[in-house]
Amino acid sequence: MSEFEVENTNWLDEAVGQAISSNDNSTAPAPLSSDTMYRQDEALSQSFLKTTYHTPEARRAVANDDYLSKRPFEIGGAVDCLLTRPTEFNHLYYTNITTKPSDTIVQVINYLVAHKLDWCEENLILAREVFKVYPTYNLNTYIAAMEKCKDHYEEKFANRDRISLTPDDTTVIHAIVNSFKTNARTKHLFDEATSMQRLCQLEVYFMHEGVQLKGMLDLVLIDHQTKEVFPYDIKTTGKPVRYFSQAVKMFGYHIQAAQYSLGLEYGALNQAIFKIGGQVIDLDITGYRIQPFKFIVQTTNQDALLKYNSQPHIFTLDEELVLEGRFGKLVQQKPHNVELSPTTTLNDVLVCVAPGLAQLIEAHKFQTNLEATTPEEAWQLTQKEHRDYNAKGAVVVH
């Protein structure tokens, strides 16, 4: 074992111990977090626009997978919280003492907790029907199997206003935060003694193309001497850090960068509202230069963190990817796909092979109008699908 591992183990053991001791099993509701208040605002986030671009029904759908544990998002959110608003961490998260059951059973428990249902035979039978748990078991065998997980339900019900983390999760979260604060490339970003103004979880609200948009930036550094703004987003990945570049287009991070940077650009024109924790703040960056958006990235792989001393990296986007994030990637149609006539326009000749923020906003406007003017059965069509049906009577495969 290396010296690094010994030192890591000591401080990590202490951090995990403190996290577990913070579980007071209080049933008092936690105060609304800044993240919750941000999500409740009706302005459109980049994640909403990306989700509904390909899946319009997601605007209204509530599926059973809402009760699934979403570990990557929970880990990432916890890292953000511990780094940028640590005083909220114990209000929002707790570390499991009981053994976590299978994902299927966790779904049932999350369902019962979300609906504040008691642990009784009637409710367990109800949950079984919803999630098809142990379909081959007879009733007595099913109830007996579920009783083994009652302690996890009780722990979760007592902490129902907080997100549960396993001890391993807590170890990973503290290891990631420690790496950000100690790595030579990143530690200056989290140094509160910096000469620049340092803002965490900065919310920006702005109007663009007739649509109210929003963004929450994990970290923004502002140099009031040079009049420059440096925006950052904190990312975690289950893969080695250097593979993050492959995830940018897969998860639309270039679109996120486009929307957040655009919000700051509107702020530089004094046409945006800034908030922290849901409260409007007095931030004047009129005339300031917005520097390229950057991502601070670390892995969530426990072995990579503790055994191999994985170090965080800072990524930025090249000019081509920045442009694609804002306006998408357009290519010319094959000649046989274009019908030339006096009414043919540039939009008929160009096809979007990868959407950017512009296409996402256009699709949102289209969908909003569709829901206001057509029967409900048409609401699940994307903009392309709707056009194809009108032109060809079917969805065209390219």
C-alpha positions in Angstrom: 0.0 0.0 0.0 1.4 3.4 -0.9 1.8 6.3 1.4 -1.0 8.0 -0.5 -3.4 5.2 0.3 -2.6 5.2 4.0 -3.2 9.0 4.2 -6.4 8.6 2.1 -7.7 5.8 4.3 -7.3 7.8 7.4 -9.1 10.9 6.4 -11.7 9.0 4.4 -12.5 6.8 7.4 -13.0 10.0 9.5 -15.2 11.6 6.8 -17.4 8.5 6.4 -17.7 8.2 10.2 -18.8 11.8 10.4 -21.3 11.3 7.6 -22.8 8.3 9.4 -23.0 10.0 12.7 -24.9 12.9 11.1 -27.9 10.5 10.5 -30.2 11.7 13.3 -33.2 9.9 11.8 -35.2 13.1 12.1 -38.5 13.1 10.4 -38.6 16.9 10.2 -38.6 18.1 6.6 -35.4 19.4 5.2 -35.4 23.0 4.0 -35.6 23.5 0.2 -32.2 23.3 -1.3 -31.0 25.8 -3.9 -31.1 23.1 -6.5 -34.7 22.3 -5.7 -35.8 26.0 -6.0 -33.9 26.2 -9.3 -35.7 23.1 -10.6 -39.1 24.5 -9.6 -38.6 27.6 -11.7 -40.6 27.4 -15.0 -37.7 28.6 -17.2 -36.3 25.9 -19.4 -33.1 24.1 -18.5 -30.8 22.5 -21.1 -31.5 19.1 -19.6 -35.2 19.5 -20.2 -34.7 20.7 -23.8 -32.3 17.8 -24.6 -34.7 15.2 -23.1 -37.8 16.4 -24.9 -36.1 16.9 -28.2 -36.1 13.2 -29.0 -38.9 12.2 -26.6 -41.7 14.8 -26.5 -43.8 12.7 -24.2 -41.3 13.2 -21.5 -42.8 16.7 -21.1 -45.7 15.0 -19.2 -44.6 11.4 -18.4 -44.0 10.1 -14.9 -42.7 6.5 -15.1 -41.9 3.9 -12.6 -38.2 4.4 -13.1 -38.6 7.6 -11.1 -38.3 5.2 -8.1 -35.1 3.7 -9.3 -31.8 4.6 -7.6 -29.9 6.9 -10.0 -26.5 6.5 -8.6 -24.4 8.4 -11.2 -26.6 11.5 -10.7 -26.7 11.1 -6.9 -22.9 10.8 -6.7 -22.4 13.8 -9.1 -25.0 15.9 -7.2 -23.4 15.1 -3.8 -19.9 16.1 -5.1 -21.3 19.4 -6.4 -23.0 20.0 -3.0 -20.0 19.1 -0.8 -17.7 21.3 -3.0 -19.9 24.3 -3.6 -22.5 24.5 -0.8 -21.2 22.2 2.0 -23.5 23.6 4.7 -26.4 21.9 2.8 -24.8 18.5 2.5 -26.2 16.9 5.7 -29.6 18.4 5.0 -29.7 16.7 1.6 -27.8 13.4 2.1 -27.3 10.6 4.6 -25.3 7.5 4.7 -27.0 4.1 4.9 -26.3 2.0 8.0 -28.6 -0.8 6.9 -27.7 -3.1 4.0 -29.0 -1.8 0.6 -31.3 -4.5 -1.0 -31.5 -5.2 -4.8 -32.5 -2.4 -7.2 -36.0 -4.0 -7.6 -36.6 -4.0 -3.8 -35.2 -0.4 -3.6 -37.9 0.6 -6.2 -40.6 -0.8 -3.9 -39.2 0.9 -0.9 -38.8 4.2 -2.7 -42.4 3.9 -3.9 -43.7 3.4 -0.3 -41.6 6.2 1.1 -42.5 8.6 -1.7 -46.2 8.0 -1.1 -45.7 7.9 2.7 -47.2 4.4 2.9 -46.8 2.2 6.0 -45.0 -1.1 5.9 -47.9 -3.4 6.0 -49.1 -6.4 4.0 -51.7 -4.4 2.1 -49.2 -1.8 0.8 -46.6 -4.5 0.0 -49.1 -6.3 -2.1 -50.0 -2.9 -3.8 -46.3 -2.3 -4.6 -45.9 -5.8 -5.9 -48.6 -5.2 -8.5 -47.0 -1.9 -9.5 -43.5 -3.3 -10.0 -44.1 -7.0 -10.6 -41.8 -8.0 -7.8 -41.2 -11.7 -7.3 -44.0 -12.7 -9.7 -43.5 -16.5 -9.2 -43.6 -16.3 -5.3 -46.8 -17.1 -3.5 -48.0 -14.4 -1.2 -46.5 -15.7 2.1 -43.1 -16.3 0.5 -43.2 -12.8 -1.0 -44.1 -11.1 2.3 -41.4 -13.1 4.1 -38.8 -12.1 1.5 -39.8 -8.4 1.9 -39.7 -8.5 5.7 -35.9 -9.0 5.5 -35.7 -5.4 4.0 -37.9 -3.7 6.5 -35.0 -2.1 8.4 -33.9 -0.4 5.2 -37.4 0.9 4.6 -37.5 2.3 8.2 -34.2 4.0 7.8 -35.2 5.5 4.5 -38.6 6.6 5.8 -37.0 8.3 8.7 -34.7 10.2 6.3 -37.3 10.6 3.5 -36.4 14.2 2.8 -32.7 13.2 2.1 -31.0 11.2 -0.5 -29.4 7.9 0.7 -25.8 7.1 0.0 -24.0 3.8 0.7 -20.8 4.0 2.8 -18.9 3.3 -0.5 -20.7 6.2 -2.1 -19.7 8.5 0.7 -16.1 7.3 0.4 -16.0 8.0 -3.3 -17.6 11.5 -2.8 -15.1 12.6 -0.2 -12.2 11.2 -2.3 -13.4 13.2 -5.4 -13.8 16.4 -3.4 -10.3 15.9 -1.8 -8.8 15.4 -5.3 -10.3 18.6 -6.6 -9.0 20.6 -3.6 -5.5 19.1 -3.6 -4.6 18.6 -7.3 -2.2 21.2 -8.6 -4.4 21.9 -11.7 -7.6 22.4 -9.8 -7.0 23.4 -6.2 -6.8 27.1 -7.0 -10.3 27.0 -8.3 -11.6 26.1 -4.9 -9.4 28.4 -2.9 -11.6 31.0 -1.1 -8.6 33.3 -0.8 -8.5 33.9 -4.5 -8.4 37.6 -5.6 -11.3 36.9 -8.0 -14.9 36.9 -7.0 -15.9 33.2 -6.6 -19.6 32.3 -7.1 -20.9 28.8 -6.6 -24.2 27.4 -7.9 -24.9 30.7 -9.8 -28.3 30.7 -11.4 -28.8 32.7 -14.6 -32.2 33.5 -16.1 -32.6 35.1 -19.6 -34.9 35.4 -22.6 -33.6 34.0 -25.9 -35.6 33.6 -29.2 -38.8 34.3 -27.3 -38.2 31.5 -24.7 -37.3 31.9 -21.0 -34.1 29.9 -20.4 -32.1 29.2 -17.2 -28.8 27.6 -16.2 -27.1 26.8 -12.9 -23.3 27.1 -13.1 -21.3 25.1 -10.5 -18.5 27.6 -10.3 -17.9 31.1 -11.8 -14.8 33.1 -11.2 -14.9 36.8 -12.0 -11.9 39.1 -12.4 -13.2 42.6 -11.9 -9.8 44.1 -12.8 -9.6 42.5 -16.3 -13.4 42.3 -16.6 -13.4 38.6 -17.4 -15.7 35.8 -16.4 -14.5 32.2 -16.1 -17.4 29.6 -16.0 -16.9 26.0 -14.9 -19.0 22.9 -14.5 -18.1 19.9 -12.3 -18.5 16.5 -13.8 -18.1 12.9 -12.6 -17.8 9.8 -14.8 -17.7 6.1 -14.1 -14.9 5.7 -16.7 -11.3 6.9 -16.6 -11.1 10.7 -16.7 -9.4 10.9 -20.0 -12.4 9.3 -21.7 -14.6 12.3 -20.8 -14.1 13.7 -24.3 -16.1 10.8 -25.7 -19.0 11.7 -23.4 -19.3 15.3 -24.4 -21.4 14.7 -27.5 -23.0 11.6 -26.2 -24.6 13.5 -23.3 -24.8 16.9 -25.0 -22.4 18.7 -22.7 -21.5 21.0 -25.6 -25.2 22.1 -25.6 -25.0 22.7 -21.8 -21.9 24.8 -22.3 -23.7 26.7 -25.1 -26.8 27.5 -23.0 -24.8 28.5 -19.9 -22.3 30.6 -21.8 -25.2 32.3 -23.6 -26.8 33.2 -20.3 -23.6 34.9 -19.2 -23.3 36.7 -22.5 -26.8 38.1 -21.9 -25.6 39.1 -18.4 -22.7 41.0 -20.0 -25.4 42.9 -21.9 -27.3 43.5 -18.7 -30.1 41.4 -19.9 -30.1 38.5 -17.4 -31.1 37.9 -13.8 -28.7 36.2 -11.5 -29.6 34.3 -8.3 -28.0 32.2 -5.7 -30.1 29.9 -3.5 -33.2 31.2 -5.3 -32.5 34.8 -4.2 -31.7 37.6 -6.7 -28.2 38.9 -6.3 -26.6 42.2 -7.3 -24.1 41.1 -10.0 -23.0 43.5 -12.6 -20.8 42.0 -15.4 -21.9 44.5 -18.1 -19.3 44.7 -20.7 -17.3 41.8 -19.3 -15.7 39.1 -21.6 -17.0 35.6 -21.1 -14.1 33.1 -21.3 -14.6 29.6 -22.8 -16.6 27.2 -20.8 -14.6 24.5 -19.0 -15.4 21.2 -17.3 -13.6 19.9 -14.2 -13.8 16.1 -14.3 -13.0 13.2 -12.0 -13.9 9.5 -12.0 -16.3 7.8 -9.6 -14.4 4.5 -9.8 -13.3 3.7 -6.2 -10.3 1.6 -7.2 -9.1 4.3 -9.6 -9.5 6.9 -6.9 -8.0 5.1 -3.9 -5.6 2.5 -5.4 -4.3 4.4 -8.5 -4.6 8.0 -7.3 -6.8 9.2 -10.3 -6.3 12.9 -10.8 -8.9 15.3 -12.1 -8.6 17.0 -15.5 -9.9 20.3 -16.9 -11.5 20.1 -20.3 -12.6 22.8 -22.7 -14.3 22.6 -26.2 -12.7 23.5 -29.5 -14.3 26.2 -31.6 -16.1 23.7 -33.9 -17.7 21.9 -31.0 -18.7 25.2 -29.4 -20.4 26.2 -32.7 -22.1 22.8 -32.9 -23.4 23.1 -29.3 -25.1 26.4 -30.2 -26.3 25.9 -33.7 -26.1 22.1 -34.3 -24.4 20.3 -37.2 -25.9 20.9 -40.6 -25.1 19.0 -43.8 -26.4 19.2 -47.3 -29.0 16.7 -48.3 -28.1 14.1 -50.9 -29.4 15.3 -54.3 -32.0 12.6 -54.7 -33.6 13.7 -51.4 -34.2 17.2 -52.6 -37.1 18.2 -54.8 -36.1 21.4 -56.6 -39.0 23.8 -57.2 -39.7 27.5 -57.0 -40.7 27.0 -53.3 -37.5 25.1 -52.3 -35.7 26.9 -49.5 -32.3 26.5 -47.8 -34.0 24.6 -45.0 -35.1 22.0 -47.6 -31.5 21.5 -48.7 -29.8 21.3 -45.3 -30.5 18.6 -42.8 -29.5 18.7 -39.1 -27.5 15.5 -38.2 -26.8 16.7 -34.7 -29.0 19.2 -32.9 -27.6 22.2 -31.0 -29.3 24.6 -28.7 -31.0 26.4 -31.7 -32.7 23.2 -32.8 -33.8 22.3 -29.3 -35.5 25.7 -28.8 -37.1 25.4 -32.2 -38.4 21.9 -31.4 -39.8 23.2 -28.0 -41.7 26.0 -29.7 -43.0 23.5 -32.3 -44.2 21.1 -29.6 -45.8 23.8 -27.6 -47.8 24.9 -30.6 -48.6 21.3 -31.5 -50.2 20.8 -28.1 -52.2 23.9 -28.4 -53.6 23.2 -31.9 -53.8 19.4 -32.5 -55.4 16.3 -30.9 -53.5 14.7 -28.1 -52.4 11.7 -30.2 -50.2 14.0 -32.3 -48.3 15.3 -29.2 -45.8 12.5 -29.1 -44.5 13.3 -32.6 -41.1 15.0 -32.9 -40.8 17.9 -35.3 -39.1 15.7 -37.9 -41.7 13.0 -37.5 -44.5 15.4 -38.0 -43.0 16.9 -41.2 -42.3 13.4 -42.6 -45.9 12.3 -42.0 -47.2 15.4 -43.7 -44.8 15.0 -46.7 -44.5 11.2 -47.0 -47.1 9.6 -44.9 -44.4 7.9 -42.9 -41.2 8.6 -40.9 -38.3 8.8 -43.4 -35.2 6.8 -42.5 -31.9 8.4 -43.8 
